[in-house]
Amino acid sequence: MNHIVLLLFSLGVSAAHCSGSHTLQYHIALVATPTPGVPQSTITAYLDGLEYGRYDSNTRRARFLTPSLSSLTEHLEMQTKCAQGFEVIQKHKMKFLIAYLNKTHGNGGRHVYQRKTVCELNEDGTIGGYEEIAFNGREVMALDKENEVYVPVTQEALTMTQQWNQYYNHAKMHKIYLENDCIQHMKLYLPLISTDMERKVSPKVKVSSSESDRGRKLHCWVYGFYPRDVKVKWIKNETDEIYSEESAEILPNPDGTYQIRVSVEVTPEEGATYSCHVVHSSLENTLVVPFESKDLSTNYITIVIAAALCLLLVLLGLYVCRKRRIKGIYFFQ
């Protein structure tokens, strides 16, 4: 479900545009219908494109994802309390949007509410920022800091935004947060997190295979890399990308690095080649790890030979039984 939320509304994470400029971003996502094992709400924090913090409704705790911020224990406790209160308010706002859309459009089913809050510290010391709100995959309104109101992104959201401003008079408060608290947090994190931003650890890669109902499954395990962003894909015959039906999730390791496993289904073909391609900021070029496709063809041939042997044994058994039956008939006659 997390992957669905991310695909619904492009909340892009951009790094600083130039040296000396910085951005701090909070991405909030809530789903109306709970899914077992999946947080109903999450808050993810980024500094210059680096994911450094996260809060979710399952643990109800904020946590730092970078070792360099681990000393800020009191600050983290304060962030946890703020996130808990913020989560409650956002659930009310999601219910408002659901009620409005059900009233006007009769929409039902799953609903996803997303919010993106960004503050900016420019190289010359000036500050900026913005806030966007999306619902069910579409951006519906944005913060107008100058007039301290939320404005509709589309004409369709005009009436809804007017009611939003009347019911939730929070625009001024969010403007103050963007221009003060958010900037102060950024200045607190930057000296500590700078080493994490510069740190790069190259990934290690292992490829393997296993049997599946439809033929063979190839696995590419990429692990021990930092920073988090990575692109992993399987390529057939050096040009054709194989798309996976499974969602691959980047997972953290205890040492602060990350890992991911990408698996694809293939049908053994004689002469076909398969390779795992990894793109990461620590690598100058794409890392290509080939899978020995001869293993696939060998396994395929082995299966065919085994099936042929089984058929031969069955036919031989039938032949022997038939000969015995004929001899038995002659004997009793």
Residue pairs with C-beta under 8 A, 6 or more apart in sequence:
1 31
1 35
1 38
2 38
2 39
2 42
2 249
3 247
3 249
4 112
5 29
5 31
5 112
5 114
6 29
8 112
8 114
8 134
8 136
8 137
9 112
9 114
9 134
9 137
9 138
9 139
11 27
11 114
11 116
11 132
11 134
13 25
13 27
13 46
13 49
13 51
14 23
14 49
15 23
15 48
15 49
15 50
16 22
16 23
16 48
16 49
18 123
19 123
20 122
20 123
21 120
21 121
21 122
21 123
22 47
22 48
22 120
22 121
22 186
22 190
23 46
23 47
23 48
23 49
23 118
23 119
23 120
23 121
24 45
24 46
24 47
24 118
24 119
24 182
24 183
24 185
24 186
24 189
25 45
25 46
25 47
25 116
25 117
25 118
26 43
26 44
26 45
26 46
26 115
26 116
26 117
26 118
27 43
27 44
27 45
27 46
27 114
27 115
27 116
28 41
28 42
28 43
28 86
28 90
28 113
28 114
28 115
28 116
28 117
29 41
29 42
29 44
29 112
29 113
29 114
30 40
30 41
30 87
30 90
30 91
30 94
30 112
30 113
30 114
31 38
31 40
31 41
31 110
31 111
31 112
31 113
32 94
32 98
32 110
32 111
32 112
32 113
33 110
33 111
34 40
39 56
39 57
39 58
40 57
41 56
41 57
41 87
41 90
41 91
42 54
42 55
42 56
42 57
43 54
43 55
43 56
43 62
43 83
43 86
43 87
44 51
44 53
44 54
45 51
45 52
45 53
45 54
46 52
47 186
47 189
47 190
47 193
47 197
48 197
50 66
50 193
50 196
50 197
50 227
50 228
51 65
51 228
52 64
52 65
52 66
52 69
52 189
52 193
52 196
53 62
53 63
53 64
53 65
53 69
53 79
54 62
54 63
54 65
55 61
55 62
55 63
55 79
55 80
55 83
55 87
57 87
60 80
60 84
61 80
62 76
62 79
62 80
62 83
63 76
64 70
64 72
64 76
65 252
66 193
66 196
66 256
67 196
67 256
68 192
68 193
68 195
68 196
69 76
69 189
69 192
69 193
71 192
72 188
72 192
75 188
90 113
90 115
93 113
93 168
94 111
94 113
94 135
96 164
96 167
96 168
97 111
97 113
97 135
97 140
97 160
98 107
98 111
100 160
100 163
101 107
101 111
101 135
101 136
102 108
104 160
107 136
111 135
111 136
112 135
112 136
112 137
113 133
113 134
113 135
114 133
114 134
114 135
115 131
115 132
115 133
115 134
116 131
116 132
116 133
116 134
117 129
117 131
117 174
117 177
117 178
117 182
118 129
118 130
118 131
118 178
119 127
119 128
119 129
119 178
119 179
119 182
119 183
119 186
120 127
120 128
120 129
121 127
121 183
121 186
121 187
122 128
127 179
127 183
129 145
129 178
129 179
129 182
130 142
130 143
130 145
130 178
131 142
131 143
131 174
131 178
132 139
132 141
132 142
132 143
133 139
133 140
133 141
133 142
133 150
134 140
138 154
139 153
140 152
140 153
140 154
140 157
140 160
140 161
141 150
141 151
141 152
141 153
141 157
141 160
141 161
141 164
142 150
142 151
142 153
143 150
143 151
143 171
143 174
143 175
144 150
144 151
144 171
145 175
145 178
148 171
148 172
148 175
149 165
149 171
150 161
150 164
150 165
150 171
151 161
152 158
152 160
152 161
165 171
196 227
197 227
199 226
199 227
200 226
200 227
200 281
200 282
201 224
201 225
201 226
201 257
201 282
202 225
202 280
202 282
202 283
203 222
203 223
203 224
203 225
203 230
203 278
203 280
203 282
203 283
203 287
204 222
204 223
204 224
204 225
205 220
205 221
205 222
205 223
205 276
205 278
205 287
205 289
206 220
206 221
206 223
207 218
207 219
207 220
207 221
207 276
207 289
207 290
207 291
208 218
208 219
208 221
209 216
209 217
209 218
209 219
209 291
209 295
209 296
210 216
210 217
210 219
211 217
212 265
214 265
214 267
215 265
215 266
215 267
215 268
216 265
216 266
216 267
216 268
216 296
216 299
217 263
217 264
217 265
217 266
218 234
218 242
218 263
218 264
218 266
218 274
218 276
218 291
219 261
219 262
219 263
220 232
220 234
220 261
220 262
220 263
220 276
220 278
220 289
221 259
221 260
221 261
222 230
222 232
222 259
222 260
222 261
222 262
222 276
222 278
223 253
223 257
223 258
223 259
223 260
224 253
224 257
224 259
225 257
225 258
225 259
225 280
225 282
226 256
226 257
226 258
226 282
227 281
228 250
228 258
229 280
229 281
230 250
230 258
230 260
230 278
230 279
230 280
231 278
231 279
231 280
232 248
232 260
232 262
232 276
232 277
232 278
232 279
233 241
233 242
233 262
233 276
233 277
234 241
234 242
234 244
234 262
234 264
234 274
234 275
234 276
234 277
235 241
235 242
235 274
235 275
235 276
235 277
235 288
236 242
236 266
236 272
236 273
236 274
237 272
237 273
238 273
238 275
242 264
242 266
242 274
243 264
244 262
244 263
244 264
245 265
246 262
246 263
248 260
248 261
248 262
248 263
249 260
250 258
250 259
250 260
251 258
251 259
251 260
252 258
253 259
262 276
266 272
266 274
266 296
268 296
268 297
268 299
268 300
269 296
269 297
270 297
270 300
271 293
271 297
272 293
272 296
273 290
273 291
273 293
274 290
274 291
274 293
274 296
275 288
275 289
275 290
275 291
276 288
276 289
276 291
277 286
277 287
277 288
278 286
278 287
278 288
278 289
279 286
279 287
280 287
